[in-house]
Amino acid sequence: MLSGKIILLSALVSCAMLTTMSTFSAPAQSDAMSAATPLTRQKSASTADHSKFKELDQAFKTGPEVTVACLICHTEAAKQVQHTKHWTWESVDPKTGQKRGKKNIINNYCTSPVSNEKDCMACHAGYGWQDSSFDFTIEKNVDCLVCHDTTATYRKLPGDAGHPIYERREFPPKSGKFVDPADLKKIAQNIGKPSRSNCGSCHFFGAGANGAKHGDLDSSLQHPNKYLDVHMDEKGLNFDCTTCHATSSHEVSGSRYNMAAATKGPAHIRGNPDSSPAACQSCHGNKPHPQHMTKLNQHTAKIACQTCHIPEYARNDIGTELSWDWSKATRMGEDGKPFVRKDSAGRRAFDSKKGEWVWDSYVIPEYRWLNGVSTYTVIGDKIDPGKTVQINEVGGSPNDPDSRIWPTKVHRGKQPYDTVNNTLTVQHTAGEDDTALWHNYDWQKAIRAGMKAANLPYSGNFDFVSTELTWPVTHMVAPKEDALSCAQCHSKNGRLKDIQGVYMPSRDANKLLDTAGWALALLTLIGVLIHAGIRILTSKKAG
Amino acid sequence: MATNKIYVFKRFERFWHWSQAMLIIFMLITGFEVHGSYQLFGFGRAVELHTLSAWTLIGLWVFAIFWHFTTGEWKQYIPTTEKMMAMIQFYSVGIFKGAPHPFRPTTLKKHNPLQRLAYLGVLLLIGPLLWLTGWFYLFYAEWQAWGVGSFLSLEWVALFHTAGAFMMLSFLIAHVYLTTTGHTPTSHIKAMLTGWEEVD
């Protein structure tokens, strides 16, 4: 029931967005602690022992002090990080020019970090982003440790705008549990390459609960077995995240924002410059099956590897969130007080602060044509409240040679919007001030404060609108024995029954031809039977 | 009635006929499963078996085509109107009255005019329809490279392939029945097995 506890505690964490980053909630932390040796396969192969550097032999009081020390040797590191999404929370679509990224979009979970920075930035690879005045050029505010700590003791809690904890504090509040400040000197002297727990500290716990956001990323990937992930299997290949998400100049490859939906050609060779090494094809090529399985290799012209090889996502009892209904937030219990409720598996199901959730495990993906280009509904965009708002409109079509059929997680929800201006609203949720939704349960005040921080007009009228977020599923690759079998798609009501624009034997047939064809065969049969019958009758007569 | 025997079908021809017959029947069974008409082997297995049979059949054809041309046997399929009306008359009337078979096979003319026409139809229409569409089906992934991706659609290729299969099935039904219309009900089949046909 470890995962249950993780969820329970995660649910208590009050910040929404990415909070838990910080913060493996207590059991998760002990989980990480128990692996005191980092999760990399072998001892660091580095030629430098950072504990021998005099620059690091000092009693650091703050994160930025550590960064200053790092930059003495790693002179370009901060500049590199400052070019990445981990720092900017912004991504520009090279094709459409649209500015996306956490800073600009309104997602389907905690919606927007704007006006909630103090909490959300617990997952920012930086220090001090607490409002729109944050200076993105100050190098010492780059957080090296969150990605490079190998001691699993570095924690950033919501409320500190990305700073690690410097003083012993009760967390979650009123929980009776206390978090001690990390030993920054020890952490700095033991830095190393990012391990699964570094990446996971944010990416496993997005949306404020273990597994909630992605479904194909959760804390089970810290110690996965082969069934869960054939590449990360702790007893097998034991890949780190960075084995696939190969990194250069701190730029981590394989972003959903610039997704490689249809990687072609053979496997890549070392030294070959390439923009998408995180794709399956980077190692496997686009004809990955043995020669005698030509038909399977041919499928790569239309189907992403993930479609067959990730038959279900959230393949554990942690599960993932399938919907978040914000319209239920601020509902109080019978005693007039806020309350929380769990589902039968111990996952958050309702919280007066946040609304209602639906979870599931072993989820069958929804399939879509994807070309890797998504158009997002960003802050301030007009919406049509008569329709389900697409948080991101995925591009792709059957006739596009750069599109493939992909498995996706579709997360559905309800969010507030301005009924006069027809925009999704930005709301001030996290915080202890009077306007914070999670403090005083007043939507009107929360939206007013959020829209002001986002510099957007607000009419004063709001309602809730249905929303959908569509994300490709790409992690938790199953062993080949668990891949989809042919008939799971090639059948009348198979996985791809709603996919248009492609002829699939066994799923599709021309009814007219079938009727005519069987009629022809049947009439031939009847014809010869009659002929035979007459022959028999006449021969008897003759006989 | 005196019975004569003539040697009609040589060893290779019989081998070719029966192995082709088995392959075609097996491909009908697996093919219609791939088409979604029923479940027998399971879709994936059916595709594998169908593909394997297709390659085997292609191999067989290479030999058969070589044989037909080197022996001149291809001439057996040249259509003729000679005795055609008599054959139609026989199948529709004479056979019920115990009339004698109007066609007497020889080594040089094995097939009656209706057989010639039917087999020519199989060779020139049903066969090519199946193997041409089957070939494109098999190499679906190469369409772009072949430059046919822009105007061929798998749906139409599958449609014609299926249409060919229905025609082949109907041919098979009629063909099997008509083997019983020889000198005796089994004389044609015996000939195809032993090479020797009983004639009047």
Interface residues (C-beta under 8 A of the other chain):
Chain A: K295 N297 Q298 T300 A301 P401 S485 C486 A487 H490 S491 K492 V502 Y503 P505 S506 R507 D508 A509 N510 L513 D514 A516 G517 W518 L520 A521 T524 L525 G527 V528 H531 A532 I534 R535 T538 S539 A542
Chain B: V34 H35 G36 S37 G42 F43 G44 V47 E48 T51 Y91 I95 F96 K97 G98 Y140 A141 Q144 S153 L154 E155 A158 L159 T162 A163 A165 F166 M167 L169 S170 I173 A174 Y177 L178 T180
